[in-house]
Amino acid sequence: MAETTTAYTNETAPGSLITRDGQIQWAGLLMGPGTPYQIDRSGITGWDDLPTLDTGDVPRPDRHGAWPGAVWAQPRLVTATVWLVPPTAAEAAGTTAAFRAATGPEGGERWLAVRLHGETLAVRARVSRRVVPQDRAYLRHGTGRASLQWTATDPRRFSTVRREGQALLPVPEPGLEWENEAGSGLEWPVEWGGDAGAGSFTAVNEGGAAAHPVIEFRGPVRRPTLSRLGDGGQLQYDIVLGAGEVLTVDTEAGTVLLNGTASRLYTATSASMPEQLFRLEPGGTTLAFRSEDLTPDPSASVTVRWRDAHW
């Protein structure tokens, strides 16, 4: 029987502070209804839009049109107009300071989460523009109409819940015990043997864009392999993992790390596809865990984690 897919809860989810529609969470700062940072009536732009697309179409030299090529989305730009509305004039400095601290330039991307109609989605982004006019209302009361822009280099939006699925290596069905206590024959009631381990599960991406999973192979296992049964694509590594050792494959970053530190990308076999092409398309993808162990170890496993991806 195939293993089941569950929610992975061992991390703080993006948008963990959001409690109602119309709220935005960025870098620990909650904006929108019920906060000192109100979203303008114009709302946000670029959130539900399809990003600008680059295509590899090639014009036909001898007829109308072009040969269709690959389509890739450019970074997503999200903009919002935010009103700084401190509860009292005495709190104006603190409200402004918190806003400045959260919206400064950062080297790395962080989660930007938005809730609309009960659905919270998030992107990895950086603040790329901040404008805060210092007019009379701002000087007297700390009230200001600020403009923010975020740039998400990966334009996909992701669910806040990270999912995971796990499989053990397939174990042959034990079968019948032909000898009873007397030394021969079958004894009623017959013990038909246990179930065979399937070594597979179905990963479901409920979004409309392909998702890149993070895969963990846990030893002891020899030459671990994870295959997509639908199209035969697989990841395979010529490595022997001891008990407690973990080989982590990040298909978004294209990295293969042993115990989180040492690169083992070079152990990929010729039968293994490039890591960044091992994606979970929208819908269900059946994955199978295999190895070259003559006798599979019951403690060997593979764990796959991903977020539903949306455009």
N, C-alpha and C positions, 0 to 999 in steps of 0.2 A: 504494500500500500504506500502511496506517495506521501511524503511528509507535507505538513501544512505550512502556510505562510502566516506570520503574525506581525504585530507592531513591535518595533524596536524602541524601547522606552529608556534606554540607558544614556540619555543625553537630554539637554534642555532644548525643547523644540523652538523653532523660529516663531516669533509672534506670541510667546508665552504670556505676555502682559495684556494682550488684546482680549477684551470682554464683550465688545459690541460692534455692530456694523459701522463702517466709516472711520475706524481707527487705523492708524499707521504706527508701526513700531520700527524704530531705527536705533541701533547701538544702545539699547537700554532706555531710549527716550520714547515715551508713548505720546502720540499726537492724535487729536480728534476729539469727539464728544467726551465730556467729563474730565478734560485736561486743560492746562493753561495754554495749550498750543492748538488752536482751533483751525480746522481746514476751511479755506475760503469756499464760498458757494460754487465757484467754478470747479471745485474738486481737484482731481489729479489727472494728468495726461500721460499717455504712453504706457499705461498699465495693461489695458486690455487690447491695445493696438497690436497688429502684426508688425514686427520690426521690418526695417528696410531690408530687401533681399538682394543678394548678389547671385547672378546666374552664370553658368558656363555655356550659355547658348552660343552656337557658332552660325553666323549667317550663311545661307546656302548661296553658292556662287552662280547657280544656273536656274534658279526658280525663286518664287516668293518664300518668305519666312526664314526659318533657321532650324538647325538640328538642336533638339533640346539637350541641355547639359545639367550638371548638378546645381542645386539651389541651396544657398547658405544664407542664414540670417545674420545681419550685422548686430552690434551691441544694442541693447535696449536702453532708451533714454526715458526716465520717469521724472516728471516735474510736478511740483505742488506749491501752492501759495498758502502760507501758514500765518495765522494771526497770533502774535504773542499777546496773551491776555492774562497778566498776573492777577491773582485774586485781590490783592491790595497794592497800593503804591509802594508800601514798604517791602513787598516781595518782588518788586520789579527787577532789582539787581540779581537776585537769585534765579529768577525765571530766565533772564537773559543769559546769565552765565552758564546755566545748564544747557541751554540751546546752543550756545557757541561751542561748548565742550564736546557735545555730541555730533556736531556737524562740521568739524574741522577736517582737513585733508588727512587721509590715512594711507599707509603703504599697502595694506591688504584689504580685501573685500570682506564685508560683513552682511548679515542678513537684513534685508528690507522686506517687511511683511505688511500686507494689506488685507483687511477683511471687508468683503462686499457680499451682501445677501447670504450671510451665514457661512461663506467659504473664505478661508484664509489661505493665501498663497504667498510664496516668498521667493526673492531672487538674491543672489550674491552681488553686491554693488559697492560703489564708492561715491561719496559726495563730490560732484564735479563743478558745482556752482552754488554760491550762497549770497544773496543780496538782502540787506536789512537797511532800509532807508531810516535815517535819523531825523524824523520830522518833529513837529511840536508835540504831538500826542506821545511819541516815543520818549521825548525828553521829560515831559511832565508826569506821565503815568506808566511808562514802560510798555505802552501798547504800540505794536508795530506790525506792518504787513510785509513779511519776509517771503522771499522766493528761494526754493530749493530745487536742485537738479541732481539726480543720481544717474550714474552710468553702470550698467550691468554688462560686463563683457560676455557673459553667457546669457543670451536673451531668454532662455527657458525659465518659466516659473515652476516652482516645486511645491508639493504638498508639505505641510508642517509635520506630518507623521512619517517617520522613516520606517519602512517595512523590512522584514527579513525572512528568509527561508533557510532551512538547514537540511542536509542529507548526510547519511552515513554511507559507507561503502556497501554495495549489495552483498547479501549473505545468502548462500544457497539454502533451500528448504531442507530441514533436517531429515524429513521422511519418517517412515515407520520404524519402530523398534521391534525387530523380528524375534528377539530372544526374551523370554520371560524369566521369572525367578527359577523356574524348573530347568532352564537351559535351552529350550527350543520352542518354536511355534509362537502364535499370537494369543494374547489373553484379553478377554472382553471385560470392560469396554476398551476398545482399541484407542491408543494414543496416536493420533494422526500426524503428530509433529507440529512444530511452530511455523509461523509465516516466514516467507523469505523476505529479506530486506530489499526494497525496491531501488534504493540509491538515487532517487530522483524526486523532484517536486516542481510545481508550476508557480513561477513568479508572475504576478499580475500587476501590470502598469496601467492604472486607471486613467492616466492622462492621455493627451493627444500627441505628445512628442516622445521621441525615444529617450530612454533614461540610461545613464552609465552607472552600473553597480560597483560596489566595493566587495571583493571576494576574499575570504579567508580560508586557506587550507590548513587544517590542523593535523599534526602527526600523531602517531607514527604512520607514515604512508610513503610509498615509493612511486615516483613519477605521477603525481596527481594530475587529473584531467577533468575539466568541466565542459560539457558539450551542450549545445542547443539542439535538441532533437528535431526541431522543425526544419532547419536548413543545414545541419551538420557542422556549423561553425563551432570551434572549440579553442580552449586555452589548455596547453599542456606544458609541463615543466620537468626537465630531466634533473630531478633533485630528490634526495632522500631526506625526509623530515623525521626527526626523532620525536619521542614522546614530549609533548609540551611545546614543540616548536611550531611557529605560525608563519606561513607565507601569505603576505597581503598583496593583493593585486588591485590597484586603483585604475579602473578602465577610463576614467576621465583624464587623470594626469598621465596615464601610460607608465606607471611605476610598478615595480615588483620588489617588495622588501621582505627580507627574512628577519623575523622578530622585531620589525619596525625600524630597523636601522640599516642593515647591509643590503645593497642592491643585488638582486639575483635575476635581473632582466635577461642576462645572457644565457640562462638555463632554458629559455623558451625553445621548444623543439621546432623542427621544420613543419610539423603538422599543426602548429599553433598559429592562430591568426593574430594580427596586431591588436594589442590590448584595447586601443581606442575604438576599434571596430566591433568589439564585443558589447553590443547594446541590447537593451530590453525594449523591443518595439511596443507600441500601444496594444493592450490586450494581454493575453496569457502567453508565457514562454516556458515550455517544459525544459528543465535543466537536469542533466544526469551526471553524477559523480562517479568516476572510475579511477583505477590505479593499476599498476603492474605487480601488485602483491599476490603471491600464490595463495596465501591465507590472509584475507582481509582482517585488519585489526578493528574490533568493534568501537574503539575510542577515536579512530580517525574520522574526520568530518569536514564538510565544507559549509561555510555560512555566507550567504549572499544578502547584502543590504542595499536598498535603493529608495528613492523618493519618486512618487508619481510625477511625471513631467508634463507641463502644459505650455502651449503657445500663448 
